[in-house]
Amino acid sequence: MPRRKKKYMLLRGKFGSFIVVERRWYDYTGISRKRMWKIVSESDDHGMLAAMAGLTDKHVKMEVNF
């Protein structure tokens, strides 16, 4: 049974910063090929991922226009 893709992703940057993005933005930009961001967690709940990133001091709160 194939795994269902989640809507949001928590990414960790090369220098330790965290961002929460939508999967469609991640797939569209091709950011995974640049190897600057690693997937830490995936979920359908944006608030939960933002709270997880907020526990660190390196959460970058940003809105991506797609």
Secondary structure, DSSP 8 states (H G I E B T S, - for coil): ------SEEEEEETTS-EEEEEHHHHHHHTGGGGTSEEEEEEES-HHHHHHHHHTSTTB-------
